Amino acid sequence: MSFLNPLLLFGTAAIAAPIIIHLLMNRRIKPVVWAAMRFLQASVQKHRKRMNIEDILLLLLRCLILILLALALARPVFRGAGAAVAGKGAETAVIAIDNSYSMGQSDGGATRFDQAREAAEQVIDSLEPGSSVALFLFSDVVRAAIPEPTYDLNLARKMVRDATLSDRGTDIDSVLKQAVETLGRHSGGSEGIYLVTDGQAVGWRQFDDITKMLRNPALRTRIILVGGPEAHNLCVSDLQLASSMASVGEAAQFDVEVTNFGLGEAKDVAVRLSVDGESPSDEGVIDSIPVGGSKRLALFTKFTAAGYHTVTGRINADHLPTDDQRTIAVRAMDDVRVLLVTADSNAEPSENATFYLRNALVPVPPAERANYFIKTKTIGPAELDSTKLGDYEAIVLANVADISPAALDAIAAYLTRGGGLILFPGAKTDPAFYNDSFGKKLGMLPATLGALRGTPDLRDTFFTLQARDYTHPIVSIWNDPASGTLATAHFYCAYELKPETGHTAQAGEPRVVLKYADGAPAVMERAWGRGRVILFSSTADAAWNDLPLHPAYLPLMERTLGSILDRQDAQLNVRVGSPFEFVCDPDWVNDDAIITQEGESQETGELRRIGVADGVPLLQFDDTDKAGPYAVTIKADPPVLVKFAAQFDPAESDLTELSPAQIDALTPLAQVIDWTPGTRLDEQIAKERGGSELWAPLTMLVLIAACAEVTLAGIFSAAK
């Protein structure tokens, strides 16, 4: 209990007036002698006790009226759990505004973010003179617009108006921690956190940690919820190149995934595919998507020019525009160069370990090979030392015993920059060399080569590949029976692959690409540096298996190469907020690059300089808070155009709000205000800041006491 006008409590001294009057009236005795005095004196003596009680009762009522009136004028306040102990006055405040992409949801007019900025301004208006405020914009990261509390509230208002929306996710826990740390550096007075958000449940993943933080008795938090529930929301949750690679003039398949985050089934969902922002090249309809479900649609396009392109999958617009489209960047190629290294490079073609592989990668007649987009070159291991590996997208070592230390170092540098290495063992392979040099020394192998399994010459004894449940992208097409099967191939001999475990900054987690029918790994892969290593357990030719004689061999080799290219092009697609890093030509070092978003001119773009990081020529750009396509113009001679894209996190499209149980759990710990435009947020905050005023009920009690005094005085006077 406290008082907004405590000086008026001195008004309670006015109760002395009726007491003094009562005492004076009792002393004023004027003797009067008359004939009937003895009869009156007898009556007075008879009723004196009752009259004294009546006088004292009236005196108490009059004193009570004055006390209640003084209390009402002093405006007593009852403070709840969320009210500040220090009472109303200057405050050190942290205002945190949610600028994740769910705040872009609108009701057909203002977005949730517009409402949040309006609410934040009202918070500033509610602060008392002498207050200071820090301002944070938060999503899954916290950006300090005003990092430390400032007394310039006009600056705070301007920063709120200038705040912009991002396409990132939400993390309430991180912003609360930073707000608490900020207030901890400015303790000593009244402090408060104002969290302005849409109440999206996905942002409160660490709910238990958040409530534990809010239980701090010194922490006063107000959670201001903006926006209403949304019953309908579809999201383009994924877009992938389904073809093995994107080549010029060939139809490329893209799979568009749409997820229904609404409250009802979605029907007849139109999906469109466009390239480089042009008119749709293909479109289709998903008949229905259940609540919480996802469906994929295959759409096709052709690239007419080599180079970098952006591909966008799009659905009809709804109230949350960010997730109605998704863009990826791809590199359409008309010249994919593959270096085949084999100890049999001088042997007859049919005896060359890369014979079947070369024909699988270039499946056209000899006369047309010069015009085919994949081009191969075969060399021996000794020629690796003098070969410029950077001229090739992939290197294949097939039935190679070993290589020189210089070649090993060159391959390591090549993979660091984003190259690809495919390893096929054979009769000449020295497993100890591979396990020691590629494995222990560099940590490059996804598995060590163990003992040989089977005998190449015993064709009556064989083992086969798995027939179903393919999980790796290289072999996932064989989950569809229409694509054929890998299980009919016979393997007579193969190395046992013993998977490595763990990962390092240089080497990624090993993954099984393909298994044998008994579950043993047949093919494994591992990211290394910016490149990828794929290890087969058997030969690339028909020496240890008859896979090259089966129709599935051609798409398997093509998709293996596509996986190498996909690793190289992975740098073209980043999650919103993640840095874009592009490995450049060494000749571009110290050249400038201008990065622009869709529809932005180069005059307003971001300027970056190409540098060197860990020996790799690299362009780095970290301002990717907006989803969609980006263009990079490198000021080389001639200029080079590169495109990349940032993708939003589809989890943020789930607009499910905090449950009533969660709101109930927050209410004792913070003031939760469900704010709508048009209501005075500052009045609600001021009421909580001051507590519940009691002047109105006290005034009512004054009136009741006054009426009782008048009534009783009349009754008592009549009796006398």
C-alpha positions in Angstrom: 0.0 0.0 0.0 1.3 3.5 -0.9 -0.2 7.0 -1.7 0.0 9.1 -4.8 -0.6 12.3 -2.8 0.9 11.4 0.6 1.0 15.0 1.9 -2.8 15.0 2.0 -2.6 12.4 4.7 -2.1 15.3 7.1 -5.8 16.0 6.4 -6.5 13.2 8.9 -5.6 15.7 11.6 -9.0 17.3 10.9 -10.6 14.7 13.2 -9.5 16.9 16.0 -12.3 19.4 15.1 -15.3 17.3 16.0 -13.5 16.0 19.1 -12.8 19.6 20.3 -16.3 20.7 19.5 -17.7 17.7 21.4 -15.6 18.6 24.5 -16.5 22.3 24.3 -20.2 21.5 24.0 -20.0 19.4 27.2 -18.3 22.2 29.2 -20.8 25.0 28.2 -23.3 24.6 31.2 -25.7 27.5 31.9 -27.6 27.2 35.2 -31.3 27.9 34.9 -33.7 27.5 37.8 -37.4 27.0 37.1 -40.3 25.2 38.7 -40.2 22.0 36.6 -36.5 21.5 36.9 -36.7 18.6 39.2 -38.8 16.6 36.7 -36.3 17.3 33.8 -33.4 16.5 36.0 -34.9 13.1 36.8 -35.5 12.4 33.1 -31.9 13.4 32.2 -30.5 11.2 34.9 -32.6 8.3 33.7 -31.4 8.6 30.0 -27.8 10.0 30.5 -26.1 6.7 29.7 -28.0 6.2 26.4 -27.4 9.9 25.4 -23.6 9.5 26.0 -23.5 6.4 23.8 -25.4 8.3 21.0 -23.1 11.3 21.2 -19.9 9.1 21.1 -21.4 7.1 18.1 -22.0 10.4 16.2 -18.6 11.6 17.1 -17.0 8.4 15.7 -18.9 8.7 12.5 -17.8 12.3 12.0 -14.2 11.4 12.7 -14.5 8.4 10.3 -15.9 10.7 7.5 -12.9 13.0 7.9 -10.4 10.1 7.9 -11.9 8.5 4.8 -12.0 11.8 3.0 -8.3 12.5 3.7 -7.4 9.0 2.6 -9.4 9.3 -0.6 -7.7 12.7 -1.4 -4.3 11.1 -0.7 -5.1 8.4 -3.4 -4.0 5.1 -1.8 -2.7 2.5 -4.1 -2.7 -1.3 -3.7 0.3 -2.9 -5.5 0.1 -6.3 -7.0 3.0 -8.8 -7.6 4.1 -7.0 -10.8 4.1 -3.5 -9.5 7.3 -1.7 -8.7 8.2 -1.5 -5.1 9.6 2.0 -5.6 6.4 3.4 -6.8 5.7 5.8 -9.6 8.7 7.8 -10.9 11.6 7.8 -13.3 12.4 4.4 -14.7 15.2 2.7 -16.5 13.5 0.6 -19.2 14.5 -1.8 -21.9 12.0 -2.0 -24.8 12.4 -5.1 -27.0 10.4 -5.3 -30.3 10.0 -8.5 -32.1 11.0 -8.1 -35.8 10.9 -11.7 -36.9 9.0 -12.5 -40.1 5.9 -13.7 -38.3 5.4 -10.0 -37.4 4.8 -9.3 -41.0 1.4 -11.0 -40.8 -1.4 -8.6 -41.4 -5.2 -8.5 -41.0 -5.5 -6.9 -44.4 -4.3 -3.5 -43.1 -1.5 -2.9 -40.6 1.0 -5.7 -39.9 1.8 -7.0 -36.5 5.1 -5.1 -36.7 3.3 -1.9 -37.4 1.2 -2.5 -34.3 4.3 -3.3 -32.3 6.0 0.0 -33.2 2.8 1.9 -32.3 2.7 0.0 -28.9 6.4 0.7 -28.3 5.8 4.5 -28.8 3.0 4.4 -26.3 5.3 2.7 -23.8 7.7 5.6 -24.3 4.9 8.0 -23.8 4.0 6.3 -20.5 7.4 6.8 -19.0 7.8 9.5 -16.3 10.1 12.5 -16.9 13.7 11.6 -16.1 13.3 8.0 -17.4 15.9 6.4 -19.7 15.3 3.7 -22.3 17.3 1.2 -24.3 15.8 -0.3 -27.5 16.4 -3.8 -28.9 15.1 -5.4 -32.1 15.0 -9.1 -31.7 14.4 -12.2 -33.8 16.6 -15.2 -33.4 19.3 -12.6 -32.8 19.3 -9.4 -30.8 20.1 -6.1 -32.5 20.6 -3.1 -30.2 19.1 0.0 -31.8 19.9 1.8 -28.5 22.3 -0.5 -26.7 22.4 1.5 -23.4 19.6 3.4 -21.7 19.3 7.0 -23.0 17.4 9.9 -21.5 16.6 11.2 -25.0 13.1 9.8 -25.4 12.7 11.6 -28.7 15.6 9.6 -30.1 14.0 6.4 -28.8 10.7 7.4 -30.6 12.7 8.0 -33.8 14.5 4.6 -33.6 11.2 2.9 -33.1 9.7 4.5 -36.2 12.8 3.6 -38.2 12.8 0.0 -37.1 12.5 -2.6 -39.9 11.2 -6.1 -40.2 13.6 -9.1 -40.9 12.9 -12.5 -42.3 14.4 -14.3 -39.3 12.9 -16.6 -36.7 12.1 -15.8 -33.0 14.0 -16.5 -29.8 12.5 -14.8 -26.7 15.1 -16.3 -24.3 18.1 -14.6 -25.8 16.5 -11.1 -25.8 15.4 -11.5 -22.1 18.9 -12.5 -21.1 20.4 -9.4 -22.9 17.8 -7.1 -21.4 18.5 -8.4 -17.9 22.3 -7.9 -18.5 21.7 -4.4 -19.6 19.5 -3.5 -16.6 22.1 -5.1 -14.4 24.7 -2.5 -15.5 22.2 0.3 -14.6 20.7 -0.9 -11.3 19.7 1.3 -8.4 16.3 2.6 -9.3 13.0 1.5 -10.9 13.7 -0.9 -13.8 11.4 -2.5 -16.3 11.5 -4.7 -19.5 8.8 -4.2 -22.1 8.6 -7.1 -24.5 6.5 -6.4 -27.6 5.8 -9.5 -29.6 3.0 -11.5 -31.2 2.9 -14.3 -28.7 3.9 -17.0 -31.3 4.5 -20.2 -29.3 7.5 -21.2 -31.4 9.5 -18.3 -30.1 9.1 -19.5 -26.5 10.8 -22.9 -27.0 12.8 -22.4 -23.8 9.6 -21.7 -21.8 10.9 -23.2 -18.6 14.1 -21.2 -18.8 12.1 -18.0 -19.5 9.8 -18.4 -16.6 12.7 -19.2 -14.3 14.3 -15.9 -15.4 11.0 -14.0 -14.8 10.8 -15.3 -11.2 13.5 -12.8 -10.2 11.7 -10.5 -7.7 13.8 -7.5 -8.8 12.8 -8.0 -12.5 9.6 -6.3 -13.6 8.5 -7.4 -17.1 5.5 -6.4 -19.2 4.7 -8.7 -22.1 2.7 -6.8 -24.7 1.0 -9.1 -27.2 0.0 -7.6 -30.6 -2.0 -9.1 -33.5 -4.8 -11.6 -33.5 -5.1 -15.3 -34.3 -4.6 -16.4 -37.9 -6.7 -19.3 -39.2 -5.1 -19.7 -42.7 -1.4 -19.8 -43.6 0.4 -21.8 -46.3 4.1 -21.8 -46.6 6.5 -22.7 -49.3 8.6 -24.7 -46.9 11.2 -26.2 -49.3 12.5 -25.9 -52.8 15.1 -28.3 -54.2 16.8 -29.2 -57.5 15.6 -32.8 -57.9 17.7 -33.5 -61.1 21.2 -34.6 -60.7 22.5 -31.3 -62.0 21.3 -28.2 -63.8 22.6 -28.2 -67.4 21.9 -25.8 -70.2 19.2 -26.9 -72.6 18.1 -29.9 -70.5 14.9 -30.1 -68.5 15.6 -29.6 -64.8 13.2 -30.8 -62.2 12.5 -28.8 -59.0 10.5 -30.1 -56.1 8.3 -27.5 -54.4 7.1 -28.3 -50.9 4.1 -26.5 -49.4 3.1 -26.9 -45.7 -0.3 -26.0 -44.3 0.1 -24.2 -41.0 -3.6 -23.2 -41.0 -6.5 -24.5 -38.9 -8.3 -26.2 -41.8 -7.5 -28.3 -44.9 -6.1 -26.4 -47.8 -7.5 -27.4 -51.3 -6.5 -26.7 -54.9 -3.2 -24.9 -54.0 -1.7 -23.3 -57.1 2.1 -23.5 -57.3 4.2 -21.7 -59.9 7.9 -21.9 -60.8 9.9 -19.0 -62.3 13.5 -18.3 -63.2 15.3 -15.0 -62.5 12.1 -13.3 -61.7 10.5 -13.8 -65.1 7.1 -15.2 -65.9 6.4 -18.7 -64.6 8.0 -21.5 -66.6 5.8 -24.2 -65.1 2.8 -24.4 -62.8 0.7 -27.0 -61.1 -1.9 -27.6 -58.4 -1.8 -29.6 -55.2 -5.2 -31.0 -54.7 -5.3 -30.9 -50.9 -3.0 -30.4 -47.9 -4.1 -31.6 -44.4 -3.7 -29.4 -41.3 -0.1 -29.5 -40.3 0.8 -31.6 -43.4 3.2 -31.0 -46.3 3.0 -32.0 -50.0 5.5 -31.8 -52.8 5.0 -30.9 -56.4 7.5 -31.5 -59.3 7.8 -28.6 -61.7 10.2 -28.2 -64.6 12.2 -25.6 -66.4 15.1 -25.2 -68.9 18.0 -22.9 -68.6 18.9 -21.2 -71.8 22.2 -19.7 -70.7 25.1 -20.9 -68.5 25.8 -19.2 -65.3 24.1 -18.4 -62.0 20.3 -18.2 -61.9 17.6 -17.9 -59.2 14.6 -20.2 -59.2 11.5 -19.3 -57.2 8.6 -21.4 -56.1 5.5 -19.4 -55.4 1.9 -19.8 -54.1 -1.0 -17.3 -54.0 -0.5 -14.5 -51.4 -2.1 -14.7 -48.0 -1.8 -12.6 -44.8 1.9 -13.6 -44.2 3.7 -12.7 -47.5 7.2 -13.7 -46.6 6.5 -17.5 -46.7 4.5 -17.4 -49.9 7.6 -17.8 -52.0 11.0 -19.4 -51.7 14.0 -18.8 -53.8 17.2 -20.9 -54.4 20.2 -20.1 -56.5 21.6 -22.7 -59.0 24.4 -22.8 -61.4 23.4 -23.9 -64.9 26.4 -25.6 -66.5 27.4 -26.2 -70.1 30.9 -27.4 -69.3 31.5 -29.8 -66.4 35.0 -31.1 -66.4 36.0 -34.3 -64.6 39.5 -35.6 -64.2 39.8 -39.4 -64.2 43.0 -40.8 -62.7 43.8 -44.4 -63.0 46.8 -46.7 -63.1 45.3 -48.2 -66.2 45.4 -45.0 -68.2 47.6 -46.5 -71.0 45.7 -49.8 -71.1 43.1 -50.8 -73.7 39.9 -48.9 -73.2 38.0 -52.1 -72.1 40.7 -52.8 -69.6 40.8 -49.2 -68.2 39.2 -48.9 -64.7 37.5 -45.7 -65.8 36.1 -47.1 -69.1 32.5 -47.7 -67.9 32.6 -44.5 -65.8 33.7 -42.3 -68.7 30.9 -43.7 -70.8 28.3 -43.3 -68.0 29.3 -39.6 -67.5 29.3 -38.9 -71.3 26.6 -41.2 -72.6 26.6 -39.9 -76.2 28.3 -41.2 -79.4 32.0 -40.2 -79.8 31.1 -37.7 -82.5 28.9 -35.8 -80.1 31.2 -35.8 -77.1 32.8 -32.5 -77.9 29.4 -30.8 -77.6 28.2 -32.6 -74.5 28.3 -30.6 -71.3 30.3 -33.2 -69.3 33.8 -33.6 -70.5 36.4 -36.1 -69.1 40.1 -36.3 -69.2 42.0 -39.5 -68.2 45.5 -39.3 -66.8 47.9 -41.5 -64.8 48.8 -40.9 -61.1 52.2 -39.5 -62.0 50.6 -36.7 -64.0 48.7 -35.4 -61.0 51.8 -33.4 -59.9 51.7 -31.3 -63.1 47.9 -30.9 -63.5 46.0 -27.8 -62.5 43.3 -29.3 -60.4 41.3 -26.1 -60.2 40.3 -26.6 -63.8 38.1 -29.5 -62.9 34.8 -29.8 -60.9 35.6 -33.3 -59.8 38.6 -35.7 -59.5 38.2 -39.5 -59.6 40.8 -41.9 -58.4 40.1 -45.4 -59.8 42.3 -48.4 -59.0 45.2 -46.0 -58.0 47.7 -47.6 -55.7 49.0 -44.3 -54.2 50.0 -40.7 -55.2 52.9 -38.5 -54.4 53.0 -36.2 -51.3 52.8 -33.2 -53.6 49.7 -34.5 -55.3 48.2 -35.3 -51.9 48.8 -31.7 -50.8 47.3 -30.4 -54.0 44.2 -32.5 -53.6 43.8 -31.2 -50.0 44.1 -27.6 -51.2 41.6 -28.4 -54.0 39.1 -29.8 -51.6 39.5 -26.8 -49.2 38.5 -24.5 -52.1 35.4 -26.6 -52.9 36.5 -29.4 -55.2 35.2 -32.9 -55.2 37.0 -36.3 -54.9 35.5 -39.7 -55.8 37.5 -42.8 -54.8 37.1 -46.2 -56.4 39.3 -49.1 -55.1 40.7 -51.9 -57.2 43.2 -54.6 -57.4 46.1 -52.1 -57.4 44.8 -50.1 -54.5 47.0 -49.9 -51.4 44.6 -49.6 -48.5 47.3 -48.8 -46.0 48.2 -45.7 -48.1 44.7 -44.5 -48.2 44.0 -45.1 -44.5 47.2 -43.4 -43.5 47.4 -40.5 -45.9 43.8 -39.6 -46.8 42.5 -40.9 -43.4 44.8 -40.4 -40.4 46.8 -37.5 -41.8 44.1 -35.5 -43.4 40.9 -36.9 -41.8 39.4 -36.9 -45.3 38.0 -40.4 -45.6 34.5 -41.1 -44.4 35.6 -44.7 -43.6 38.7 -46.7 -43.4 39.3 -49.5 -45.8 39.1 -52.8 -44.0 39.5 -56.4 -45.2 38.4 -57.5 -48.6 35.0 -59.2 -48.8 34.5 -61.9 -51.4 36.7 -63.0 -54.3 36.6 -61.4 -57.8 37.0 -64.7 -59.6 34.2 -66.6 -57.9 31.2 -65.3 -59.8 28.8 -67.8 -58.3 29.1 -66.2 -54.9 28.0 -62.6 -54.7 26.2 -60.1 -52.5 23.8 -57.3 -53.5 22.8 -53.7 -52.7 19.8 -52.7 -50.6 16.5 -52.8 -52.4 14.5 -50.1 -50.4 14.6 -47.4 -47.8 17.1 -45.1 -49.5 17.7 -42.0 -47.5 20.6 -40.2 -49.2 19.8 -37.7 -52.0 22.2 -39.6 -54.4 20.1 -42.7 -54.3 16.7 -41.4 -53.1 15.2 -41.7 -56.7 15.2 -45.5 -56.3 12.5 -45.2 -53.6 10.2 -44.9 -56.6 9.9 -48.3 -58.3 9.5 -46.6 -61.7 13.1 -45.6 -61.5 14.3 -49.2 -61.6 16.4 -50.9 -59.0 20.0 -51.2 -57.7 19.4 -54.5 -56.0 19.9 -56.7 -59.1 23.6 -55.9 -59.4 26.0 -58.6 -58.2 29.1 -57.7 -56.2 31.8 -60.3 -56.0 34.4 -58.4 -54.1 34.5 -55.2 -52.0 36.4 -53.5 -49.2 34.8 -53.5 -45.8 34.1 -49.8 -45.0 34.6 -49.0 -41.3 32.8 -45.6 -40.8 34.7 -42.9 -39.0 33.0 -41.1 -36.2 32.6 -37.4 -35.2 33.6 -34.3 -37.1 36.0 -31.4 -37.0 36.1 -27.9 -38.3 37.6 -29.3 -41.6 35.8 -32.6 -41.8 32.1 -33.1 -41.7 30.1 -36.0 -40.2 30.5 -39.2 -42.4 27.3 -40.3 -44.0 26.2 -43.6 -45.6 25.1 -43.2 -49.2 24.2 -46.8 -50.0 24.3 -50.1 -48.2 24.5 -53.7 -49.1 21.6 -55.9 -48.5 23.1 -57.0 -45.1 23.4 -53.4 -44.0 27.1 -53.0 -44.5 28.1 -49.7 -46.1 28.7 -49.8 -49.8 29.2 -46.1 -50.5 30.0 -43.3 -48.0 30.6 -39.6 -48.2 32.0 -36.8 -46.1 32.2 -33.0 -46.5 35.8 -31.8 -46.2 36.8 -28.2 -46.4 34.4 -26.7 -48.9 34.4 -29.9 -50.9 33.2 -33.4 -50.7 34.8 -36.9 -50.7 32.8 -39.9 -51.9 34.2 -43.4 -51.2 33.0 -46.5 -53.0 33.8 -50.0 -51.6 34.1 -51.7 -55.0 35.4 -50.9 -58.4 34.2 -48.4 -61.0 34.5 -51.1 -63.7 33.2 -54.7 -64.0 36.3 -56.3 -62.3 34.6 -56.8 -58.9 31.0 -56.3 -59.7 28.5 -56.1 -62.7 26.9 -52.9 -61.7 28.3 -51.1 -64.8 26.3 -53.5 -66.9 23.0 -52.4 -65.3 20.9 -49.5 -66.4 21.1 -48.0 -62.9 24.8 -47.4 -63.2 24.5 -44.4 -65.5 22.1 -42.4 -63.2 24.1 -43.5 -60.1 27.3 -42.0 -61.5 25.6 -38.9 -62.8 24.0 -38.3 -59.4 27.3 -38.9 -57.7 28.8 -36.2 -59.8 25.8 -34.1 -59.1 26.3 -34.4 -55.4 29.9 -33.1 -55.9 28.5 -30.1 -57.8 25.8 -29.6 -55.2 28.4 -29.3 -52.5 30.1 -26.6 -54.5 26.9 -24.8 -55.1 25.8 -25.1 -51.5 27.5 -21.7 -50.9 24.9 -20.1 -53.2 22.1 -20.8 -50.7 22.2 -19.7 -47.1 19.7 -19.6 -44.2 18.5 -16.0 -43.5 20.9 -14.3 -41.2 23.8 -16.7 -42.1 26.9 -15.2 -43.9 27.3 -15.7 -47.6 30.9 -16.9 -48.5 31.8 -17.3 -52.1 35.1 -18.9 -53.2 36.5 -16.7 -55.9 39.1 -16.9 -58.7 42.5 -16.0 -57.3 42.7 -13.3 -59.9 39.8 -11.4 -58.3 41.6 -10.8 -55.0 41.3 -7.1 -54.0 38.6 -6.5 -56.6 35.3 -4.9 -55.4 31.9 -6.5 -55.5 28.5 -4.9 -55.2 25.7 -6.9 -53.6 22.1 -6.0 -54.3 18.7 -7.4 -53.4 15.9 -8.0 -56.0 14.8 -4.6 -57.3 17.7 -2.7 -55.8 20.1 -0.6 -58.0 23.8 -1.0 -57.8 24.0 2.6 -56.5 22.3 1.6 -53.3 23.9 -1.8 -53.0 26.5 -3.0 -50.5 30.2 -2.8 -51.4 32.6 -5.5 -50.4 36.2 -6.3 -51.3 37.4 -9.8 -52.1 40.0 -11.0 -49.7 41.9 -14.1 -48.6 40.9 -16.3 -45.7 43.0 -19.3 -44.7 44.6 -19.2 -48.1 41.2 -19.2 -50.0 40.2 -16.2 -52.1 36.8 -15.3 -50.5 34.0 -12.9 -50.8 32.1 -12.5 -47.5 28.7 -10.8 -46.9 26.7 -11.1 -43.7 23.8 -8.8 -44.2 21.2 -11.5 -45.2 18.3 -10.7 -42.9 15.9 -10.6 -45.9 14.9 -13.8 -47.7 15.0 -13.9 -51.5 17.5 -13.5 -54.4 20.7 -11.5 -54.2 23.0 -10.5 -57.1 26.8 -10.0 -56.8 28.6 -8.0 -59.4 32.3 -8.5 -59.2 34.3 -5.7 -60.7 36.8 -7.9 -62.5 37.8 -7.7 -66.1 35.4 -8.5 -67.5 32.8 -8.1 -64.8 31.3 -11.3 -63.3 27.7 -11.8 -62.2 27.0 -14.2 -59.4 23.6 -14.9 -57.8 22.8 -16.4 -54.4 19.7 -16.7 -52.3 18.7 -16.6 -48.6 15.9 -18.9 -47.3 13.7 -18.3 -44.3 13.1 -20.9 -41.6 9.7 -22.4 -42.2 9.2 -23.1 -38.5 8.5 -19.4 -38.1 5.4 -19.8 -40.3 3.7 -21.7 -37.6 1.5 -18.9 -36.1 0.2 -21.0 -33.2 -0.1 -18.8 -30.2 0.9 -19.4 -26.6 -1.6 -21.7 -24.9 -3.9 -20.5 -22.1 -1.9 -22.6 -19.7 1.3 -20.8 -20.7 -0.4 -17.4 -20.4 -1.6 -18.4 -16.9 2.0 -19.4 -16.0 3.3 -16.0 -17.1 0.6 -13.9 -15.5 2.0 -14.1 -11.9 5.5 -13.3 -13.2 4.8 -10.4 -15.6 2.1 -8.1 -16.6 0.6 -9.7 -19.8 -1.2 -7.1 -21.9 -3.2 -8.3 -24.9 -3.1 -5.0 -26.9 -5.2 -4.0 -29.9 -4.8 -0.8 -31.9 -7.1 2.0 -30.7 -6.7 1.2 -27.0 -4.5 3.3 -24.7 -1.6 1.1 -23.8 0.0 3.9 -21.7 -3.1 3.9 -19.4 -2.9 0.2 -18.9 0.8 0.4 -18.1 0.4 3.4 -15.8 -2.3 1.5 -13.9 0.0 -1.5 -13.4 2.9 0.8 -12.6 1.0 2.5 -9.9 -1.2 -0.4 -8.8 -4.9 -0.3 -8.1 -6.1 3.0 -6.7 -8.7 2.9 -3.9 -10.0 6.5 -3.9 -13.3 5.5 -5.6 -14.3 3.0 -2.9 -13.1 5.3 -0.2 -15.3 8.1 -1.6 -18.2 5.8 -1.6 -17.6 5.0 2.0 -17.5 8.7 2.8 -20.9 9.2 1.3 -22.3 6.2 3.2 -20.9 7.4 6.5 -22.2 10.9 5.9 -25.7 9.5 5.2 -25.5 7.4 8.3 -24.4 10.4 10.4 -27.3 12.6 9.2 -29.9 9.8 9.7 -28.7 8.9 13.2 -28.4 12.5 14.2 -32.0 13.1 13.2 -33.2 10.0 15.1 -31.2 10.8 18.2 -32.4 14.4 18.2 -36.1 13.4 18.0 -35.6 11.0 20.9 -34.1 13.7 23.0 
